[in-house]
Amino acid sequence: MRTPSRQRTRVLVLVAVFALLQLANVTGRDTPDSKNYLSYALSLRGEGKHEAAAVTIAYACAGEASTAARRQSVDVLRFDAPDPGRRIAAECRKRQWREVDARLRAGQTGGHTVPFMPERFMRIFEARPGYPVFLVPFITLFGVTWGVWLAGVAVTAAGGVLVFLILRTRRAPAGVCLTGQALYYVLPCGTTAMRPMTEGLMLALTLAAVWGCALALDGAVRTGAWLVGGSLAALFTVKHSQALFLGLCLAGAGALVAVRHRRRGRPPVPGVVVVAVVGGFGVLGTLVLARLLHLPSESESLQDLLTHHFDRPDRARVWPEFLRLQLNFWAEWLRRQLWEPLFVAALAAGAWGVARGRRRAFGVFVLGAACTGVLTQAGHPDITIWGERLIVLAWLLPVLGVPLLLEPVLRDRVTLPAQEGSDRAHSLR
């Protein structure tokens, strides 16, 4: 039997291997939205608008130049051309400064973020202080480039460790737990979590809430309730829509399990009821705080979507147009999934894994957490967004379910060598 110290060592080895692999891409992971979060973090550190803009633009343009140079190095027609890095970086800085200077001169100087986009769009990021706050100690201690990279490594590594803890709480063998941790790192959730965006924290906090559900089902009801509630509160600061979706899904999952138990004549499990209540209060608290703090509403989010970040006039009939886009989006999304069905197959395998055996109540909560990815994607049905990052939370289903599906195989591989060793020792006596 493996000791806890050996388990911890293997968990840390997986973390170390993952971190070493990420050295292959220290820069070039950012997206256009990354500038908003980084400038917010620099503002929290005390930088003025011009100073924050200078550092953020330098970081973003260095990443753009690095990516362009790598792409050209493998271009069959231009691989022997001069390195375009300096030219790309200079053009990027000139373009970014032209837009920022124009907005600063026009008086767009409020808030924490540098005005890379219109003020109405930047309000969306002003309502998300969680990730910038998380970035501050990293960029302060290690500088922007390495600080942003280390923040990504830290939050992604934490997500993998949380997967291990969740599966261990559900009494899965150590091999199954390590498999889940490894899957988190190698599947798209690991890649997405490494990006300087909110998704890494969203994944980690969602997993913390799922761990709270597992603890509550295991009898540690008070600890589980505090963990779920704390995760929802933290998620509100990262992206309040995710706090709303997760609270709603956990409340719904708890209610579903409680009703199922009652129909079978069994008393409701205290942990299930408590998680459902905490999830319900999370929904209520998110809605109330969003109104009190005047956070961007759902209609504002739809206008942002349908006007391409407010570059065009507002739509008069936003909901009918949004619903029509929804139908078109999911039809195209399904067509692409049937063409390359890895994601759909992984979801099916994960659902099968969490629904097996005696863990069905836990499986319902995992399904609920994974459904938040579908809800996030439905709230922003844009097929052009890189890597389907909005639906990335759905990958938590295969991350947690596939190891449980493989549990009999992994358990047999551990049991057989142990049995052979015992028989060999008995024969030598």
MOHUVEN-V262708 format. One record per backbone hydrogen bond with DSSP energy under -0.5 kcal/mol. CO is the residue of the C=O (numbers start at 1). NH is the residue of the N-H. Records with the same first field share a line. If there is no record, write none. Layout:
# MOHUVEN-V262708
CO: NH ; NH
This chain:
# MOHUVEN-V262708
3: 7
4: 8
5: 9
6: 10
7: 11
8: 12
9: 13
10: 14
11: 15
12: 16
13: 17
14: 18
15: 19
16: 20
17: 21
18: 22
20: 23
21: 24
22: 25
23: 26
31: 34 ; 35
32: 35
33: 36 ; 37
34: 38
35: 39
36: 40
37: 41
38: 42
39: 43
40: 44
41: 45
42: 47
43: 46
48: 52
49: 53
50: 54
51: 55
52: 56
53: 57
54: 58
55: 59
56: 60
57: 61
58: 62
59: 63
60: 64
61: 65
62: 66
63: 67
64: 68
65: 69
66: 70
67: 71
68: 72
69: 73
70: 74
71: 74
72: 75
74: 76
75: 79
78: 81
84: 88
85: 89
86: 90
87: 91
88: 92
89: 93
90: 94
91: 95
92: 96
93: 97
94: 98
95: 99
96: 100
97: 101
98: 102
99: 103
100: 104
101: 105
102: 106
103: 108
104: 107
107: 109
114: 116
118: 121 ; 122
119: 123
121: 124 ; 125
122: 125 ; 126
123: 127
125: 128
128: 132
129: 133
130: 134
131: 135
132: 136
133: 137
134: 138
135: 138 ; 139
136: 140
137: 141
138: 142
139: 143
143: 147
144: 148
145: 149
146: 150
147: 151
148: 152
149: 153
150: 154
151: 155
152: 156
153: 157
154: 158
155: 159
156: 160
157: 161
158: 162
159: 163
160: 164
161: 165
162: 166
163: 167
164: 168
165: 169
166: 170
167: 172
168: 171
173: 177
174: 178
175: 179
176: 180
177: 181
178: 182
179: 183
180: 184
181: 185
182: 186
183: 187
184: 190
187: 190 ; 191
188: 192
189: 193
190: 194
192: 195
195: 197
198: 202
199: 203
200: 204
201: 205
202: 206
203: 207
204: 208
205: 209
206: 210
207: 211
208: 212
209: 213
210: 214
211: 215
212: 216
213: 217
214: 218
215: 220
216: 219
219: 221
220: 224
221: 225
222: 226
223: 227
224: 228
225: 229
226: 230
227: 231
228: 232
229: 233
230: 234
231: 235
232: 236
233: 237
234: 237 ; 238
235: 239
237: 130
239: 242 ; 243
240: 244
241: 245
242: 246
243: 247
244: 248
245: 249
246: 250
247: 251
248: 252
249: 253
250: 254
251: 255
252: 256
253: 257
254: 258
255: 259
256: 260
257: 261
258: 262
259: 263
260: 264
261: 266
262: 265
269: 272 ; 273
270: 274
271: 275
272: 276
273: 277
274: 278
275: 279
276: 280
277: 281
278: 282
279: 283
280: 284
281: 285
282: 286
283: 287
284: 288
285: 289
286: 290
287: 291
288: 292
289: 293
290: 295
291: 294
297: 301
298: 302
299: 303
300: 304
301: 305
302: 306
303: 307
304: 309
305: 308
307: 311 ; 312
308: 311
316: 318
317: 321
318: 322
319: 323
320: 324
321: 325
322: 326
323: 327
324: 328
325: 329
326: 330
327: 331
328: 332
329: 333
330: 334
331: 335
332: 336
333: 337
334: 338
335: 339
336: 340
340: 343
341: 345
342: 346
343: 347
344: 348
345: 349
346: 350
347: 351
348: 352
349: 353
350: 354
351: 355
352: 356
353: 356
356: 359
359: 363
360: 364
361: 365
362: 366
363: 367
364: 368
365: 369
366: 370
367: 371
368: 372
369: 372
370: 373 ; 374
371: 375
372: 376
373: 377
374: 378
375: 379
376: 380
377: 380
378: 381
380: 382
381: 383
382: 385
385: 388
386: 389
388: 391
389: 392
391: 394
392: 395
393: 396
394: 397 ; 398
395: 399
396: 400
397: 401
398: 402
400: 404
401: 405
402: 406
404: 407
406: 410
407: 411
408: 412
409: 413
410: 414
411: 415
412: 416
413: 417
414: 418
415: 419
416: 420
417: 421
418: 422
419: 423
420: 424
421: 425
422: 426
423: 427
424: 428
425: 429
426: 429
